[in-house]
Every structure is written in structure tokens, then in C-alpha cells.
Amino acid sequence: MAPCTGTTVYMLISMMIFITMVGCSEPKQRMKETKMVLYLQDWEFGKNSTAVPVAGINGRFANVLNFTTVSVVDDALTEGLDRNSKEVGRAQGIYVNSALDGTNLHLIFSAIFTNGNYKGSTLEFQGADRRNLKYREVSVVSGTGVFRFARGYATLETVFVDDSGYDAVVRFNATVRHS
């Protein structure tokens, strides 16, 4: 093997620096920002229930307001407050009442867009829904389709609760950055 000369070492180092500089100088893809308002139609009782308790403390009526209750949800996501507003998708996932006093829900669900500009795309929401606060915030942790590499947040506000205290409409003001 031939001995390395100073010129060879200099050329190798120069080439490595050049390759590094070219790799670092590629323009970064700018993330797009999308803001949207969704209305989650959460109906726990009646023949058209969209949230069903599936687990809780034995011997106790399982409902979303009791500690340890796990509810599976398939709630409509609409453009407006009214239950008959245009549906843009479904919120499918779970709520877990994770506070001893029953005031906090841990929610994990996929917003599956079935109509409109985002049809075929999803967003993943996760976080603590502190129901006793007027405004709450949860994370947008990922997405698919239009929302690949999504991250962001949503501010939640309960805009309607029926007399039973179980059926509700929650407004999601979401801000999402994605590719």
C-alpha cells in the first residue's frame, strides 16, 4: 500500500468538508400551518349514542363523569355547532376518566376526515381534558395524508351540554403544522 502524502490527506479532508457543506445547505422544507374549527358531537345516551362506557369500577354505574370509566367513542366532527351541520369526519378513540374527583378525562382519538379538503387524512389528538375549565388544551401529536408530520395543539371549549350533563358539543380550535 502506498504511503499517504500530505496532499492526499488534504484532498480527503477537503472533500469531506465539501460534502458536509452541500448536505447542510439544502433548503429545508417549510412546514405549512393549518387552522381549523371542528365541533365534536358527543352523545352518551339514547339510541344514537356515540360514546359508550366499556369499563369502570365494579358495582358502580359507569359513565364518563366517574373515575376509572373508559369510554369508546365514534363522535361526529361537524362544521358547526348544530348536530345536523355538515359532517367533516369522525373522532374515533377513547376517553379515560383519570381524576379521583372525576374532573379530568384523558382523551386519545383520531380525527378521521371523510369529507371536504382533508378527506382521507387524519389527525391524532391526545391530552388531559380538564372539564371544569372553560378552555382546555390538548396536543396534536401526528397525522396522515395532508397532515403528515403534524404537530400542534387544539383549544377545547364546551359550547353545549344537555340537561343530563352527559351529551355535549365541544368546539376544537386547532392549529397544526405539517409537511
C-alpha positions as CSV (number, residue, x, y, z in Angstrom):
1,M,0.0,0.0,0.0
2,A,1.3,3.4,-0.9
3,P,2.0,5.8,1.9
4,C,-0.4,8.7,2.5
5,T,1.0,12.1,1.5
6,G,0.0,15.4,2.9
7,T,-1.7,16.2,-0.4
8,T,-3.9,13.1,-0.3
9,V,-4.9,13.8,3.3
10,Y,-5.6,17.4,2.4
11,M,-7.8,16.3,-0.6
12,L,-9.7,13.8,1.6
13,I,-10.4,16.4,4.3
14,S,-11.4,19.0,1.7
15,M,-13.8,16.5,0.0
16,M,-15.4,15.6,3.4
17,I,-15.9,19.3,4.2
18,F,-17.4,20.0,0.8
19,I,-19.9,17.0,1.1
20,T,-20.9,18.2,4.6
21,M,-21.5,21.7,3.4
22,V,-23.6,20.6,0.4
23,G,-25.7,18.4,2.6
24,C,-26.3,21.2,5.2
25,S,-27.1,23.8,2.6
26,E,-30.1,22.0,1.1
27,P,-33.2,24.1,1.6
28,K,-35.3,22.9,4.5
29,Q,-38.9,22.1,3.6
30,R,-41.2,24.7,5.2
31,M,-43.9,23.4,7.4
32,K,-47.4,24.5,6.4
33,E,-49.7,25.9,9.1
34,T,-53.4,25.0,9.1
35,K,-56.0,26.4,11.4
36,M,-59.4,24.8,11.7
37,V,-62.5,24.7,13.8
38,L,-64.3,21.4,14.4
39,Y,-67.3,20.6,16.6
40,L,-67.2,17.3,18.3
41,Q,-70.8,15.9,18.8
42,D,-70.5,13.7,21.9
43,W,-73.8,11.8,22.6
44,E,-73.6,9.4,25.5
45,F,-77.3,8.4,25.9
46,G,-80.2,7.4,23.7
47,K,-80.5,5.3,20.6
48,N,-77.9,7.3,18.7
49,S,-75.1,7.2,21.3
50,T,-71.6,7.9,20.0
51,A,-69.7,7.4,23.3
52,V,-70.2,4.2,25.2
53,P,-68.7,3.4,28.7
54,V,-67.0,0.0,28.4
55,A,-65.2,-0.3,31.8
56,G,-65.2,1.2,35.3
57,I,-65.4,0.3,39.0
58,N,-67.4,-2.8,39.6
59,G,-70.8,-2.2,41.2
60,R,-70.9,1.4,40.1
61,F,-72.8,2.9,37.2
62,A,-70.1,3.5,34.6
63,N,-70.3,7.0,33.0
64,V,-67.8,9.5,31.8
65,L,-68.1,11.5,35.0
66,N,-66.8,8.7,37.2
67,F,-63.2,8.0,38.0
68,T,-61.9,4.9,36.1
69,T,-64.5,4.9,33.4
70,V,-63.2,4.1,30.0
71,S,-65.5,5.1,27.1
72,V,-65.1,4.2,23.4
73,V,-66.1,7.0,21.1
74,D,-67.1,7.4,17.5
75,D,-68.2,11.1,17.6
76,A,-69.2,13.1,14.6
77,L,-66.9,16.1,13.7
78,T,-69.0,18.8,12.1
79,E,-68.5,22.3,10.6
80,G,-71.0,23.9,13.0
81,L,-72.5,23.7,16.5
82,D,-75.7,22.1,15.3
83,R,-75.8,18.3,15.3
84,N,-77.1,18.4,11.8
85,S,-74.3,20.5,10.5
86,K,-72.2,19.1,7.6
87,E,-70.1,16.2,8.9
88,V,-66.4,16.5,8.0
89,G,-65.2,13.4,9.8
90,R,-65.3,11.2,12.9
91,A,-63.4,11.3,16.2
92,Q,-62.7,7.7,17.0
93,G,-60.8,6.6,20.1
94,I,-61.1,6.5,23.9
95,Y,-61.7,8.8,26.9
96,V,-60.5,7.7,30.3
97,N,-61.7,9.5,33.4
98,S,-58.3,9.7,35.2
99,A,-59.1,12.0,38.1
100,L,-60.2,10.8,41.5
101,D,-62.8,13.6,41.7
102,G,-64.0,12.9,38.1
103,T,-63.0,16.2,36.6
104,N,-60.3,15.2,34.1
105,L,-60.6,13.0,31.1
106,H,-57.5,11.7,29.2
107,L,-58.5,11.6,25.6
108,I,-56.8,9.8,22.8
109,F,-58.6,9.8,19.4
110,S,-58.1,10.0,15.7
111,A,-59.9,12.7,13.7
112,I,-60.7,10.8,10.5
113,F,-61.6,13.2,7.8
114,T,-64.3,11.8,5.5
115,N,-65.4,14.9,3.6
116,G,-64.1,18.3,2.4
117,N,-60.5,19.4,1.8
118,Y,-58.9,16.9,4.2
119,K,-60.8,13.8,3.1
120,G,-58.7,10.7,3.6
121,S,-56.4,12.4,6.1
122,T,-56.2,12.0,9.9
123,L,-55.0,13.9,12.9
124,E,-54.2,12.4,16.3
125,F,-55.3,14.2,19.4
126,Q,-54.1,13.4,22.9
127,G,-54.1,15.0,26.3
128,A,-55.9,16.0,29.5
129,D,-59.3,17.4,29.1
130,R,-59.9,19.3,32.4
131,R,-63.7,19.5,32.0
132,N,-64.1,22.1,34.8
133,L,-62.1,24.7,32.9
134,K,-63.8,26.9,30.2
135,Y,-60.9,26.5,27.8
136,R,-58.6,23.4,27.7
137,E,-55.7,22.5,25.5
138,V,-54.7,19.1,24.1
139,S,-51.9,18.1,21.7
140,V,-52.0,17.2,18.1
141,V,-49.3,14.5,18.0
142,S,-49.3,13.3,14.4
143,G,-51.3,12.9,11.3
144,T,-51.5,11.2,7.9
145,G,-52.3,12.3,4.3
146,V,-52.4,16.1,4.1
147,F,-51.2,16.2,7.7
148,R,-48.0,14.1,7.5
149,F,-45.6,15.0,10.3
150,A,-48.3,17.0,12.0
151,R,-47.8,18.6,15.4
152,G,-49.8,21.3,17.1
153,Y,-52.5,21.9,19.6
154,A,-56.2,22.4,20.0
155,T,-58.1,24.6,22.4
156,L,-61.3,23.0,23.6
157,E,-64.4,24.7,24.7
158,T,-67.7,23.0,25.7
159,V,-70.3,25.0,23.8
160,F,-73.4,22.9,24.7
161,V,-74.3,20.5,27.5
162,D,-77.8,19.0,27.7
163,D,-79.8,18.8,30.9
164,S,-78.4,15.4,31.9
165,G,-74.9,16.7,31.8
166,Y,-73.7,13.9,29.6
167,D,-74.4,14.9,26.0
168,A,-72.2,17.7,24.8
169,V,-70.8,19.6,21.9
170,V,-67.1,20.6,22.2
171,R,-65.5,23.2,19.8
172,F,-61.9,22.4,18.8
173,N,-59.9,25.3,17.6
174,A,-56.9,23.5,16.2
175,T,-53.6,24.9,14.9
176,V,-51.5,22.3,13.1
177,R,-48.1,22.4,11.4
178,H,-47.4,19.7,8.8
179,S,-45.5,19.0,5.7
